[in-house]
Amino acid sequence: MTHHVILGAGPAGVIAAETIRKHAPNDRITVIGDENEAPYSRMAIPYLLIGKVGEDGTHLRHQARHYEDLRIDVLRGVRAKALYVDKRCVELSDGQYLSFDKLLIATGSSPIAPPIPGIQGPGVHTCWTLADARAIMDLAQPGAKVLQMGAGFIGCIIMEALQQRGVELSVVEMGDRMVPRMMGPAAGGMIKAWCESKGVKVFTGTKVEAIERGTSTEKGLLGKIADVVGLGKSAMPTGPLRVRFASGEVVDADLVISATGVRPNIGFLENSGVRCLLGVLTDEHMQTNVEGIYAAGDCAEAFDKVSGKTIVSAIQPNAADQAYVAAMNMVGKRAELKGVTQINVLDTLGLISTSFGNWQGVPGGEQVELIDTQHHKVLSLQFQGDVMVGSNSVGWTDHVGVMRGLVEGKVKLGEWKDRLKEDPTQLMKAYLATAQAQGQWSGPADARRR
């Protein structure tokens, strides 16, 4: 009987386990989760923070005996410590060694802690786990002064949840604009202006240099709340926080949220023989350089057909696709990943923004950008020859699917490229005249499998 071991109990791990069970009803499946929680989705944490769901609403599967009924063993609160390829086993943090026939590395990623004096003290939290969410819900009380470090994709999602909790919110981003890895200058600037119009203080082009704590006699709002309602005082700052920026500014805070990026959880693979760059390198079958060992999700580095490079693309649709492909190959059914989707769709306090493909452009390429400041809109299209290779949009919601289709389909626009350069809002007409006629777009992979 084949034993499939899956390292990681997030969406990739769960989808892979269920896919294996469907196609290999008699095989043994073990899923390793590093938290003492039922498998859950991090993407649901903002909804937990604003009270739209309870903790059970974050769970990936809601039936009480879902994993037991599928005969999937889920080990909680342990993580991989080392991988021994020759012995086909994994050393776990609790000291046990688990042998496998097929292995899926779906260990996800973890927040990066910047080397800032004071960042490890009370009153500073990431927003990545359910444990983080519980602490933040205690601390982010209405009226509390909250400073968030980082205004990237994840940071903007967290920011919206914090704002809806009624806090006095400030955000600092070391880049020259908000969402700098997703948006160009005009688009990122537009998002900043929008956030400021909603009452959020935004500092760009600077970074936090130190987090200082007041004396125990200088209780901030949260310390006073702790005294009244008996919250977990060990997690409370002893006094108000003072956050010092590189620009010289000082911001007072009751709570600091660190959202400065994540990195793949691949440290345990050092000296294992499994090849890694930014993430675990995989082929089109999601197999690593070691036969029988696969990777999927935020820790996997897969080939992107748009850029022509291997990338780590930490979004849930990619995790789902990669997990499915890996699982099929683990049970001997050939499947190939068609490519990594470079797609981001973000809702920032009600303003929708998107990026697809090489949104920043390519050497020797052409571009067109339409800016409507009054209506908080930006539309930027990037071309290489007569192919649209990337796009940015803020406030344009009509043609999101069309932009994705043109970029991912590598559609030859012909004369429509010049028409789009004259009027980029003609995307739908360009799509109908080119992509559909050429039969190069049939919808996203997740839609095809529904």
N, C-alpha and C positions, 0 to 999 in steps of 0.2 A: 504494500500500500504506500503510495507516494505521500510524503509529508511536505506540505507547503507552509512555510513560515513567512509571515508578513510583519515587517517592522514598521509600526505606525498604525494608529487607530483613527486617523482622520478620514475624510472622504475617499481618498485614493485607496487606503487600506481596506475600508469597508466595501467599496465597489469591487475591488479585486477579489476579496474573500467570497462575496456573493456570486460573482461570475464564475469563480473556480467551482463552487459548490454546484451551480447549475449544470456545468459541463463535466464534472467529475464527482458524481454523487457518493462515491465510496472512499475518496481520498481524505486524508487528515489535514485539517486547517487550523493553524494557531496564529492569532493576531496579538501583537505585543503593543500595549499602550503605556506611555510613560506618565500618565496622570491617573489618579484614583477617581476617575469619572467614567460614566458611560460614554462611548464614542459620540463626539459632538462636532458641530461645525463652528469654527471661529467666526465665520461670516455672520452668524446669528447673534454674536455678543453685543453689537450695537443695539439690536432690538431688545435684548435683555436689559441693557442700561436704561432704556427709555420706557420700559414696562410693557412693551407690546407682546412679549412672550415671557413665560417663566423659564426656569432652568431646564425643565423637561422639553420646552420648545426649542432648545438648542440641540437636542439629541438628534443624531442622524436617523435613527429608527425608533419608533415609539411603542412598538409592541413589547410587552414586558419580557417575553421569552424569545425574542427574535433570533438572537444568536444561538441560544440553546436549541431551538427548534431546527435551525440549519446545521447543527452540530459543528459550530465554529467556536473554538476555545478562545476566549479573550482574557489575556493576562494584563492586569492593571497595575500601575505604579512601578513598573520596571522598564528599563531601557537597555538598548544594546551597548555593551561596553567595548567589545572587540569582535571582529569577524575573522574566523580561521578557515580560509578557503580550502586548504588541503584536507582538513578534517571535516569539512562541510558542517560546521557548527558555529553557533553564536554564543559568546559569553555575555550573560546578562548582569545588570547592576546588583541583583540579589545573590550573586554567586553561582547560580546554576548555569549549566551549559546545555543548549538546546540544539539538537541535530536537525538537519533538514535535507530534503532532496532538491527542492526548488525554493528559492528565496526571493522575496520582493522587498526592496529597500524603499519605504515610503515614510521616512522619518520626518518629513516636513522641514520647517525652519524655525528659528528662534530670534527674538529681538536682539539687536546690537546695543550694547551699553556703551555710550561714548565715555571717554576717559575724562570725566568732569568731576572735580572735587565736590563732594557732597551728594553725588547722585545715588549712592547706596544707602542713604539714611532714610528715616521715616518721612512720610509725606510725598515720596516719589514712587511712581508705579509705572509699569508697562501696562498695556491693555491687550493681552494676548491669550490669556487662559481664563477659565471660569473663576479660578481663585483671584486673578487680577480683577475681574468684573465685580466680584463680591466686595473687595476692598474699595474699589472706586465708588460703588453704590453707597457705601458707608460714608465716604469722604466728600463726594461731589454733591453736597447739599445745596438747595436753592440759596443763592447769594454768595456762595463760596467763590473765592478768587482762584481760578484755575489757569495755570500756564502750561500749554502743550508745546513740547519740542518736536518739530517735524510737521511739515505740511505736504507730505507725499500722498499717494493714493490711499494707503491705510490710514494715515493721519487725518485726512479729510473725512473719512467715514467716522472715525472716532470723534472728531470735532463736532460733527452734526449731532451725535448722540449726547455729547456734553452740553451743547447749546440748548438742547431740548430739556435738559434737566434744570435749566434756570440758573446756571452758574454765570459768573462774570468771567468771560473767557478771553485769554490772549494766546496767540500762536506765534512761534518764532521758527523761521526756516532759513537755514544757512545759504540756500540757493537764492538767486536774484529774483525769483518768482515762486508762486505756489505751484505745486505738483511739477517740479522741474524735470522729472524723468518721464513725464507724460505730455507736457504742454510746452509750446514755444513761448517766447516772451510776451506776445500780444495776448495769447489765450491765458497764460498763467497770471498776467497782470489783470485781466478781466475778472478772473475768479477772485483775486485779492480784493478788487474794488467791490465786488458783490458781497463778499464776507464782511467787509468793513461797513457796508450799507445795512447789514443785518446786526450790527452791534459788536462784532468780533474785532478785537485789536490784532492787527497782523504786522509782524516785524519780519522783513526779508533782508537778505544780504548780510546777516549777522548770525552769531551763534552764542549759546550759553557757555560762559567761561567758569562759572562757579555757582553752587547752590549753598547759601548760608542759612543758618537757623538762629532764630532769636532765642532769648533766654526763657527759662521756664515761667518767669513772671510776665512775659509778653505774650500771653495766649492769643492765638489767632481765633478766627471763627470756629474752626474745627475743634480746637482744644476746648472751647466753651461748650460746643455741642456734646463733646465726649463727656464732660462733667455732668451735663444735664441728663443725657439719655443712656450713659454707660456704654458707649461704643468701645471698640477694641483700642484702648489707650496706647498699647505698645506700638501700634501702627501710626499713631497720631504724631505730628511734629510737636516738639516741646514748646515751640513758639512759632510765630509767623515765619515763612520762608522768604528770603530775599534772593532773587535770581539776577545775577549779573551777566550782562551781554558783553561781547567783545567790543561793541560800539560805545561802551561806557554807560549805557542805560541800565537802570535797576528797576525791576518789577517785583512788587510784593505778591505773594501767593500763599494760599492755604494748601494747595495741592499742585504737584507737578506731574504731568503725564509725559513719558518718554516714548515717542513714536518715530524714531530716527532710522528705521530700516530693519531688515532681517537678513539672516544668512542661513544657508542650508545646514541641517544637522548631519554633518558627514565626518566629524572628527574621529569617530570610532573606526572609520575605515583606513586610518593611517597605517601604513605598512601591511595592509591586508592583501594587496595585489589588485584590488578593484580600482580602475583608473578614474580619477576625478580631476576636474578643473574648478570652475565655480561650483558645480554640482557633480553628481555622478553621471559620467558620460554613458550614453546609450546609443544603440543603433535604431533602425526603423521598427524593430520588434520590441523595443524597450529593454533589450538585453544589454548587459554590461560587457566588458571584455572577458568576463569569466562566464563560461557556459553554465546555464541554469540559474544565474543570478541576474535579477532584473531591478529596475528602479522606476518610480513614477511619482508625480506630484511635485511639490515645492523643492525637493532635494534633487530632482532629476534634471539633467542637461541634455536636451534633445535638439534635433535639427529643425531649424526654422526655414521653411521654403521661401519666405518672402525676402529675408536678409541673406540667405545662403550661409548662415552660421549656426553653430550650436548655441542655444541660450537656455537660461533658467527663466521660465515664465510662470510666476507664482499666482495663477488664477485658477479658480475651481473648475471651469470647463475643461482646461487643459489637464488638470489632475484626473478628472473623470475619464477623458479619452485615453490618457496614458495608462491608467489602471486597467481599463477594459482590454487594451491591446496586450499589456503585459500578462494579464490573467489568461487570456486565450492562448498565448504562446506557452504559458506554464503548463497548460493541460494538453499541449500538443496540437492545438488548432491554430494554424498559421494566420496571423493578423499583422497588419502594418499600420504605423502611425502616418497619417497623410501629411503631417506637419504641425508645428507649434503655432498656435494662434497668438499673434501679438495684438491683443485687443484690450482696451480699457474703456469702460463706460462708468462714469462717476456722477453721483448726485451730491452736490455740495450745497447744502441749505436750500435745496429746490432748484439749483441751476445745474442743468445736465451738460456734461462735457464728455468727449470721446477722443480716443486716439487709436489709429490703426497703422500697422506696418512701420515703415521708415518715415514717421511723422516729421522728423527733423530734416528730411531731405537726404540726397545722395550727392557725392562729388560729381560735378558736371551736369546736375539735373536742373530742372526748372520748377518754379512754384508760382502760385497765386494765393493771395490772402485778402479776404474781405472782412472789414472791421466795422461793426455797428455799435459804437459806444453807448448810444442812447438806449438801446434795447439789450445790452449785455450779450452781444453776439460776435463770434469770430468763426470764420471758416477758412481753413488753410489746406490747400491741396499740393501734393508733391509729385513730380513726374520724372521719369527716366525714359527718354525717347517718347513714345506715345502710350506708355503704361503709367497708370497712377500707382505709385509705390507706397504712398502714405498719406495720412490726413489727420488734421486736428479740427475739432469743432467745439464751440461753446455756445449754448443756447439754441443750436439747430438740432431739432429732434425728428424732423420729417424724413431724413434720408440716411439714417444710421445704418440700416441694413444694406443700402445701396453702396455706401462708402466701403463697408467691409467686403461686399461682393466684388467690387472693382479691384480692390487691393489684393485680396486673397486669390482671386481668379486670374490675376496678371493679365487683365483684359486689354487687348490692343484697341485703343480708342480711335486711331486714325485721325480724321478731321475733327473729331469731337474733342481732342485735347485742346486745340486752339479755341474752340467754342467755350470750353470750360475755363480757359485762361481769361477769356473776355467776360464770362459770367459763370462763376463757380456754383451758382444756385441751380444750374441746369443738370444736376447730377442724375435725376430720375430719367430725363430724356436720353442722356448719354448711356445710361444703363440699359434702357429698353432697346436702344439702337445698336448696342454693341454686345454686352454680356449675354443677354438672352438669345440674341441672334447667333452667337458663337457657341452657345450651350456650355459656357464655362462656369456656371454657378448654379448650384442646386440646393443651397441653404446650408446652415451650419450642421456639423456632424451630430450634435446632441439632438437637434430637431429631427434628423433623419431616423434616429433610433427610437423615437417615441412611438 
